[in-house]
Amino acid sequence: MTLLTFRFAPSPNGELHLGHAYSALLNQKLASATGGRLLLRIEDIDTTRCTPEFEAGIFRDLEWLGLGWEQPVRRQSEHFSDYRAVLDRLISEELVYPAFMSRGEIRAFITASEKRGRNWPRDPDGVPLYPAVDKALPMKERQRRMAESAPFAWRLDVDAAMARVGTDLSWLEFSDERLSAKRAVKARPQDWGDVIVARREIPTSYHLAVVVDDALQGISHVVRGQDLYSATGVQRLLQEILGLPQPGYFHHRLVLGPDGRKLSKSFADTGLAALREAGASPEDVRRLVGI
């Protein structure tokens, strides 16, 4: 019998807060209840914002909470070759293309289009979709720009990918913390447009790395916050075109601050280290997050 496998996958670009604690403890609870495994993954592909100091803080916080996980810990920064091999495959199958437009050029293009009366589409986060004009560039022009080290990112050609797999794309979503109720959810990767899957200097992105890691680590259940619910459609598309196994998903409730907004590293919300230094116990944190 195959063991169920869960993972907690923080990024060391800030301190963990109560929302992270809830997600980590819920994954631990589900792994324990099902006799499964819990893995820890450090998602540190952003080499400019992720630091060893923040990573050390993650380990201190999780150990203080009493979280246990299997060794070894997977650090994404140590596996760029895995992602590069997958990216090369996407390039060879012409499912990605180099996108050269700068942020300023993107804004100018969209502004000009909206002045002509077009209501520019936006992704589920409210960000304007990328104007995929680069797809029309001749191959020689692409190669010339790349040879001259022009800045670019590899973007997924969503239309080509959807044509490859068909429109009947879905995922299995669990709707309670016991993983007892489940339903099929229609995936809509096209809502995100041609997302970035890699950059010139880093051969991956969050979307690409996470599906590769989940497959390599044998993750059976992805338990993470509701804020990533819509992004699952993009990841399901990548899994399909790469022939990777599909985990089950549970997008849990978010822990909100006193003002009703979700907790965030960037807004200096109360972190686990600050709570610990103020005298809180791991049991206090469990009560605060409802576990």
C-alpha positions in Angstrom: 0.0 0.0 0.0 1.4 3.4 -1.0 1.7 5.9 1.9 0.0 9.2 1.5 2.7 12.0 1.3 2.2 15.6 2.3 4.6 18.5 2.3 5.1 21.9 3.8 7.0 24.2 1.5 7.9 27.6 2.8 10.1 30.2 1.1 13.0 31.7 3.2 12.3 35.3 2.2 10.8 36.4 5.5 9.7 35.1 8.9 7.0 32.6 9.3 3.7 33.8 10.7 0.5 32.3 12.1 -0.7 31.4 8.6 2.4 29.4 7.9 1.9 27.7 11.3 -1.6 26.7 10.4 -0.6 25.2 7.1 2.4 23.3 8.6 0.4 21.9 11.5 -2.5 20.9 9.3 -0.1 19.0 7.0 1.4 17.3 10.1 -2.1 16.5 11.4 -3.2 14.9 8.1 0.0 12.9 7.7 -0.4 11.6 11.2 -4.1 10.8 10.9 -3.6 8.9 7.6 -0.3 7.1 8.7 1.4 9.1 5.9 4.6 11.0 5.5 5.4 14.7 5.9 8.2 16.3 3.9 9.8 19.7 4.2 10.8 21.6 1.1 12.6 24.9 1.1 11.4 26.9 -1.9 14.4 29.2 -2.5 14.6 29.7 -6.2 14.5 33.5 -5.6 18.1 33.8 -4.8 17.9 37.6 -4.3 15.3 37.5 -1.5 15.8 34.2 0.1 18.6 34.1 2.7 20.3 31.5 5.0 19.2 33.6 8.0 15.5 33.3 7.1 16.0 29.6 6.4 17.5 29.1 9.8 14.5 30.9 11.3 12.2 28.6 9.6 13.8 25.6 11.1 13.8 27.2 14.6 10.1 28.0 14.3 9.1 24.6 13.0 11.1 22.7 15.6 9.6 25.0 18.4 6.1 24.1 17.1 7.0 20.4 17.4 6.8 19.7 13.7 8.5 16.6 12.5 9.5 15.7 8.9 11.5 13.2 7.0 15.0 13.8 5.9 16.5 15.0 3.7 15.0 18.4 3.2 14.8 19.4 -0.5 16.1 22.8 -1.3 15.1 24.0 -4.7 18.3 26.0 -5.2 20.2 22.7 -5.2 18.2 21.2 -8.0 18.3 23.7 -10.9 19.5 20.9 -13.2 16.2 19.1 -12.7 14.3 22.2 -13.7 16.6 22.9 -16.6 16.0 19.5 -18.1 12.2 20.0 -18.0 12.6 23.5 -19.4 14.7 22.2 -22.3 11.9 19.7 -23.1 9.3 22.5 -23.2 11.6 24.5 -25.5 12.1 21.6 -27.8 8.4 20.9 -28.0 7.7 24.6 -28.7 5.4 25.0 -25.7 7.3 28.0 -24.4 8.7 31.1 -26.0 11.2 33.9 -25.1 9.4 37.0 -24.0 11.5 40.2 -24.3 9.1 43.0 -23.3 10.2 45.0 -20.2 7.7 46.0 -17.5 7.7 49.5 -19.0 7.0 48.2 -22.5 4.2 46.0 -21.2 2.5 49.0 -19.4 2.9 51.2 -22.5 1.4 48.5 -24.7 -1.6 47.9 -22.5 -2.2 51.6 -21.9 -2.2 52.2 -25.7 -4.6 49.4 -26.2 -7.0 50.6 -23.5 -6.9 54.1 -25.1 -8.2 52.5 -28.2 -11.2 51.2 -26.2 -10.1 47.7 -25.4 -10.7 46.5 -21.8 -7.4 44.6 -21.2 -7.9 41.2 -19.5 -6.5 40.6 -16.0 -5.6 37.4 -14.2 -7.3 36.3 -11.0 -4.9 38.4 -8.9 -5.9 41.5 -10.9 -2.6 41.8 -12.9 -2.9 42.5 -16.6 -2.2 39.5 -18.8 1.0 39.5 -20.8 0.6 40.9 -24.3 2.0 37.9 -26.2 3.4 39.8 -29.1 6.7 37.9 -28.9 5.1 34.8 -30.2 5.1 36.4 -33.6 8.8 37.1 -33.7 10.7 35.1 -36.4 13.1 32.5 -35.0 16.1 34.3 -36.3 15.1 37.5 -34.5 14.6 35.5 -31.3 18.0 33.9 -31.6 19.6 37.2 -32.4 18.2 38.9 -29.2 19.1 35.9 -27.1 22.7 35.8 -28.5 23.0 39.5 -27.6 22.0 38.8 -24.0 18.8 40.8 -24.2 16.7 40.3 -21.0 13.9 37.8 -21.4 11.8 35.3 -19.7 10.5 31.9 -20.9 6.7 32.1 -21.0 4.3 29.2 -21.4 2.3 29.3 -24.6 -1.0 28.5 -23.0 -2.9 28.2 -26.2 -0.5 25.7 -27.6 -0.4 23.7 -24.4 -4.2 23.7 -24.1 -4.4 22.5 -27.7 -2.1 19.6 -26.8 -4.1 18.4 -23.8 -7.6 19.5 -24.6 -10.0 21.7 -22.7 -11.3 19.0 -20.3 -8.7 19.7 -17.7 -9.6 19.5 -14.0 -8.2 18.6 -10.6 -9.4 16.7 -7.5 -10.2 19.1 -4.7 -10.9 18.1 -1.1 -13.2 20.4 0.8 -12.7 19.6 4.4 -9.8 19.1 6.9 -10.5 15.4 7.1 -10.0 14.9 3.3 -13.3 13.1 3.2 -15.3 15.3 0.8 -14.0 15.7 -2.7 -15.0 17.1 -6.0 -13.7 17.8 -9.5 -12.8 21.4 -10.3 -12.4 22.6 -13.9 -9.0 24.1 -14.4 -8.8 27.4 -16.2 -5.1 28.0 -16.9 -6.0 30.4 -19.7 -7.2 32.9 -17.0 -3.5 33.6 -16.2 -2.3 34.1 -19.8 1.2 33.1 -20.8 2.8 32.8 -17.4 6.5 32.8 -16.8 8.0 29.3 -16.4 11.7 30.3 -16.2 14.0 33.3 -16.5 17.3 33.7 -18.4 19.4 33.5 -15.3 17.2 31.0 -13.3 15.9 28.0 -15.3 12.5 27.8 -13.4 9.7 29.6 -11.8 7.4 28.8 -8.9 4.9 27.0 -11.2 7.5 24.9 -12.9 9.5 24.0 -9.8 6.5 23.1 -7.7 5.1 20.5 -10.2 8.6 19.0 -10.8 9.2 18.8 -7.0 5.8 17.3 -6.2 6.4 14.6 -8.8 9.9 13.8 -7.8 9.0 13.7 -4.1 5.9 11.5 -4.7 3.5 14.1 -3.1 0.0 12.6 -3.0 -1.8 15.5 -1.4 -1.0 19.2 -1.7 -2.4 21.1 1.3 -1.9 24.8 1.0 -3.7 28.2 1.4 -6.8 29.3 -0.5 -4.8 32.1 -2.0 -3.2 29.5 -4.4 -6.5 27.9 -5.5 -6.7 29.6 -8.9 -3.0 29.0 -9.6 -3.6 25.3 -9.5 -5.0 25.5 -13.0 -1.6 26.5 -14.4 0.1 23.7 -12.5 -2.4 21.1 -13.7 -1.7 22.2 -17.3 2.1 21.8 -16.7 1.5 18.3 -15.1 -0.5 17.3 -18.2 1.9 18.4 -20.8 4.9 16.9 -18.9 3.1 13.6 -18.1 3.5 14.1 -14.4 1.2 12.5 -11.8 -1.7 14.6 -10.4 -1.9 15.0 -6.6 -5.1 15.7 -4.8 -5.5 19.3 -3.5 -6.9 20.9 -0.4 -6.8 24.7 -0.3 -7.4 25.5 3.3 -8.8 28.7 4.9 -6.5 31.6 5.4 -5.5 32.9 8.9 -6.6 36.6 8.8 -5.2 39.5 10.8 -7.4 41.7 13.1 -8.2 44.0 10.1 -9.5 41.1 8.1 -6.7 40.8 5.6 -4.5 37.8 5.1 -1.2 37.7 6.9 1.9 38.5 4.9 5.6 38.6 5.4 5.8 41.9 3.6 3.5 43.7 6.1 5.5 42.6 9.1 2.6 40.6 10.6 3.2 39.0 14.0 5.7 36.3 13.3 6.2 33.1 15.2 9.6 34.2 16.5 8.0 37.4 17.9 5.2 35.3 19.6 7.8 33.0 21.0 9.9 35.9 22.4 6.7 37.3 23.9 6.2 34.2 25.9 3.7 32.3 23.8 3.8 28.5 23.8 3.3 26.1 20.9 0.0 25.2 22.4 -1.0 28.9 22.3 -0.2 29.0 18.6 -2.3 25.9 18.0 -5.2 27.5 19.8 -4.8 30.7 17.8 -4.9 28.9 14.5 -7.7 26.5 15.5 -5.8 23.2 15.6 
